[in-house]
Amino acid sequence: MLYFWILFNLFALGMLVLELRFFRGPGRVVRSREALGRSAMWIGLAAAFAGVVFFWQGRQVAVEFVTGYVLELSLSIDNLFLFLVIFRYFAVPEEHQHRVLFWGILGAMLMRGFFILAGVSLIRRFHWIAYGLGALLVYSGVRLGFSGEHQIDPSKNTAVKALRRLLPVTDNYQGGRFFMRGWQGNPGLYATPLLIVLAVIETTDLLFAVDSIPAVLAITLNAFIVYTSNVFAILGLRSLFFAVSGLMKVFRFLHAGLALILVLVGLKMITANYFRVPTLVMLGVVAGVLAVSVLASVLAPAKQG
């Protein structure tokens, strides 16, 4: 199995580098049409991987992957709202946003791999942890439903405060660099605001992993399937951000849909020993809730002004 983990990570890293180096020039703004095409490419790759899993491990595992992927992608949509807030707060130039998301997703792959392996191991050893994770999902869903969206104040981010204590930070962006030697005639190593943005992105993803990883663990405890569904979802998140960044506030009921999904998955995790919900049914529920929330947003748009 270790062989497949290595191969998959090499594939994911290769696709990231290929997209950064060949599909776009450095420092170029990503337009919506191009981002939509790239989003379709990532969804197509996930579908192809599901086909590989189907022939490799059978229908049930393939359905678990698809369900985990759709669930993770739907929960990751909420990240897009925060990315937009963070980029606007720090006034990140559009041509550098892709670079920040590239390194942010690379860090997310490492963090989520660790959390998934730890989570699967703990649940298999101490089954009662599943009830705690289920309760956490229900709480997160209720909180999201009442608050309307996840809130974040970048100026209060712990990683930002720690980074400013460790390194002096330049007053403005220095191209696409995270560090630079010497600034305004002063020697030494300096961080740039772009590194601050990356720190916020990474810590924000860490908070989202607390919700999303237990949600997928409610579908399956196959660590490889949980990890690959997570990675495919976050790999396509950058392109999805640029594709729909101008439409973020259109889907006004999306947060309610995501909140309901978290509550339902949490209840599935808590009642797993008493009620068995087939994975295919869970996939239909997640897809149905998303479709209804998007349709409701289109039919009842928010009033302007």
C-alpha positions in Angstrom: 0.0 0.0 0.0 3.0 2.3 0.7 3.8 2.0 -3.0 0.4 3.5 -4.0 0.8 6.4 -1.4 4.1 7.3 -3.0 2.8 7.1 -6.5 -0.3 9.2 -5.8 1.7 11.9 -4.0 4.2 12.0 -6.9 1.3 12.4 -9.3 -0.3 15.2 -7.2 3.0 17.1 -6.9 3.7 16.6 -10.6 0.3 18.1 -11.5 0.8 21.0 -9.2 4.2 21.8 -10.8 2.9 21.3 -14.3 0.0 23.6 -13.7 2.2 26.3 -12.1 5.1 26.1 -14.6 3.4 25.2 -18.0 -0.3 26.0 -17.8 0.3 29.6 -16.9 3.2 32.1 -16.9 4.5 33.3 -13.5 2.9 36.5 -12.3 0.0 36.3 -14.7 -3.6 37.0 -13.7 -5.8 33.9 -14.0 -9.0 34.7 -15.8 -12.4 33.1 -15.2 -12.7 31.2 -18.5 -9.2 29.7 -18.0 -10.0 28.8 -14.4 -13.2 27.1 -15.4 -11.4 25.0 -17.9 -8.8 24.0 -15.3 -11.6 23.2 -12.7 -13.2 20.9 -15.3 -9.8 19.2 -15.8 -9.4 18.5 -12.0 -13.0 17.1 -11.8 -12.2 14.9 -14.9 -9.0 13.6 -13.2 -11.0 12.8 -10.0 -13.6 11.0 -12.1 -10.8 9.0 -13.9 -9.3 8.1 -10.5 -12.7 6.9 -9.4 -12.7 4.6 -12.4 -9.3 3.3 -11.5 -10.5 2.6 -7.9 -13.6 0.8 -9.3 -11.5 -1.6 -11.3 -8.8 -1.9 -8.6 -10.9 -2.3 -5.3 -14.5 -2.6 -6.5 -17.7 -0.6 -6.7 -18.1 0.0 -2.9 -14.7 1.6 -2.5 -15.2 3.7 -5.7 -18.5 5.0 -4.3 -16.8 5.8 -1.0 -14.2 7.8 -2.9 -16.8 9.7 -5.0 -18.8 10.5 -1.8 -15.8 11.6 0.0 -14.7 13.8 -2.9 -18.1 15.5 -3.3 -18.4 16.0 0.4 -14.9 17.4 0.7 -15.3 19.6 -2.3 -18.6 21.0 -1.0 -17.2 21.8 2.4 -14.1 23.3 0.8 -16.3 25.8 -1.1 -16.6 27.6 2.2 -12.8 28.1 2.0 -13.3 30.2 -1.1 -15.2 32.8 0.9 -12.3 33.1 3.4 -9.6 33.2 0.7 -11.5 36.2 -0.8 -11.6 37.9 2.5 -7.9 37.3 3.2 -6.7 38.4 -0.2 -8.8 41.6 0.0 -7.7 42.3 3.6 -4.0 42.1 2.7 -4.6 43.7 -0.8 -2.8 40.8 -2.5 -2.1 41.6 -6.2 -4.1 39.2 -8.5 -0.9 38.0 -10.2 0.5 36.7 -6.9 -2.7 35.0 -5.5 -2.1 31.8 -7.5 1.4 31.4 -6.0 0.1 31.8 -2.5 -2.6 29.1 -3.1 0.0 26.8 -4.7 2.2 26.7 -1.6 -0.9 26.8 0.7 -2.3 23.6 -0.9 1.1 21.9 -0.7 1.1 22.5 3.0 -2.5 21.4 3.3 -1.6 18.1 1.7 1.1 17.4 4.3 -1.1 18.5 7.2 -4.2 16.5 6.1 -2.1 13.4 5.4 -0.9 13.5 9.0 -4.4 14.2 10.5 -6.0 11.4 8.4 -3.6 8.8 9.4 -3.8 9.8 13.0 -7.6 10.0 12.9 -8.1 6.6 11.3 -5.6 5.0 13.7 -7.3 6.5 16.8 -10.9 5.6 15.7 -9.9 2.0 15.0 -8.2 1.8 18.4 -10.7 3.9 20.4 -14.1 3.7 18.7 -15.7 6.2 21.2 -13.7 9.0 19.4 -16.1 8.6 16.5 -18.9 9.9 18.7 -16.8 12.9 19.7 -16.0 13.7 16.1 -19.7 13.3 15.2 -20.7 15.7 17.9 -18.1 18.2 16.7 -19.6 18.1 13.2 -23.1 18.7 14.5 -21.8 21.6 16.6 -19.9 23.0 13.6 -23.0 22.7 11.4 -25.2 24.5 13.9 -22.6 27.2 14.4 -22.3 27.7 10.7 -26.1 27.7 10.3 -26.6 30.5 12.8 -23.5 32.6 12.0 -24.1 32.5 8.3 -20.4 31.9 7.5 -17.1 31.2 9.0 -15.6 34.4 10.4 -11.9 35.3 10.5 -9.9 38.4 11.4 -6.5 38.1 9.8 -5.0 40.7 12.1 -5.7 38.4 15.1 -4.3 35.3 13.5 -1.8 33.5 15.9 0.6 32.5 13.1 0.8 36.1 11.9 1.6 37.4 15.4 4.3 34.7 15.9 5.8 35.4 12.5 6.1 39.1 13.1 7.9 38.3 16.4 10.4 36.1 14.6 11.2 38.2 11.5 10.9 41.8 10.4 8.4 42.3 7.7 8.7 44.6 4.7 6.1 47.3 4.2 5.1 46.2 0.7 5.1 43.2 -1.6 8.4 42.3 -3.3 7.2 40.6 -6.4 6.2 37.0 -5.7 8.9 36.5 -3.0 8.2 35.3 0.5 11.7 36.3 1.8 14.4 38.7 0.9 17.9 39.5 2.0 18.2 43.2 3.1 15.6 45.9 2.7 16.0 49.7 2.4 19.7 49.4 3.1 19.3 47.3 6.2 21.0 43.8 6.2 19.4 40.6 7.4 16.5 38.3 6.4 13.1 39.9 6.0 9.7 38.3 5.4 7.3 39.9 2.9 3.6 40.4 3.4 3.1 37.5 1.0 4.5 35.2 3.7 2.0 36.6 6.1 -0.8 35.8 3.7 0.5 32.2 3.3 0.6 31.8 7.1 -3.1 32.9 7.3 -4.1 30.6 4.5 -2.4 27.6 6.1 -3.8 28.2 9.6 -7.3 28.7 8.1 -7.1 25.4 6.2 -6.1 23.8 9.5 -9.3 25.0 11.1 -11.3 23.7 8.1 -9.6 20.3 8.3 -11.2 19.9 11.8 -14.6 19.9 10.1 -13.9 18.2 6.7 -11.7 15.3 7.7 -14.1 13.9 10.4 -16.9 14.3 7.8 -15.1 12.0 5.3 -14.1 9.6 8.1 -17.8 9.2 8.6 -18.0 7.7 5.1 -15.0 5.4 5.3 -12.0 4.5 7.4 -9.9 3.6 4.4 -7.1 6.1 4.9 -6.0 6.0 1.3 -9.5 6.8 0.0 -10.0 9.6 2.6 -6.6 11.1 1.7 -7.0 10.9 -2.1 -10.6 12.4 -2.0 -9.2 15.2 0.2 -6.3 15.9 -2.1 -8.3 15.9 -5.3 -10.8 18.3 -3.7 -8.1 20.8 -2.5 -6.1 20.5 -5.8 -9.0 21.8 -7.7 -9.8 24.5 -5.1 -7.4 27.1 -6.6 -8.9 26.9 -10.0 -12.4 27.0 -8.5 -11.5 30.1 -6.6 -10.5 32.1 -9.7 -13.5 30.7 -11.6 -16.2 31.8 -9.1 -14.5 34.6 -7.1 -16.8 37.1 -8.7 -19.9 35.1 -7.8 -19.2 34.4 -4.1 -22.2 36.2 -2.7 -24.7 35.0 -5.3 -25.4 31.7 -3.6 -26.9 33.1 -0.5 -28.2 29.8 0.8 -25.0 27.8 0.3 -23.9 28.3 3.9 -27.3 26.8 5.1 -26.8 23.8 2.8 -23.2 23.2 4.1 -24.4 23.6 7.7 -27.1 20.9 7.1 -24.6 18.6 5.4 -22.3 18.9 8.5 -25.2 18.1 10.9 -26.4 15.1 8.8 -22.9 13.6 8.5 -22.3 14.2 12.2 -25.5 12.4 13.1 -24.5 9.5 10.7 -21.2 9.2 12.7 -23.0 9.2 16.1 -25.7 6.7 15.1 -23.5 4.4 13.0 -23.9 1.5 15.4 -27.7 1.7 15.3 -28.6 2.9 11.8 -26.5 2.0 8.8 -26.8 4.6 6.0 -25.5 3.3 2.6 -22.7 5.3 1.1 -24.6 5.7 -2.1 -27.6 7.2 -0.2 -25.2 9.6 1.6 -23.8 10.7 -1.7 -27.3 11.4 -3.0 -28.2 13.4 0.2 -25.0 15.6 -0.1 -25.5 16.2 -3.8 -29.3 16.9 -3.3 -28.7 19.4 -0.4 -26.1 21.3 -2.5 -28.4 21.4 -5.5 -31.3 22.7 -3.5 -29.2 25.4 -1.8 -27.8 26.6 -5.1 -31.3 26.5 -6.8 -32.9 28.4 -3.9 -30.1 31.0 -4.2 -30.9 31.4 -7.9 -34.7 31.6 -7.5 -34.6 33.9 -4.4 -31.5 36.2 -4.9 -30.5 38.7 -2.2 -32.0 42.1 -2.6 -29.6 44.8 -3.8 -28.7 47.8 -1.8 
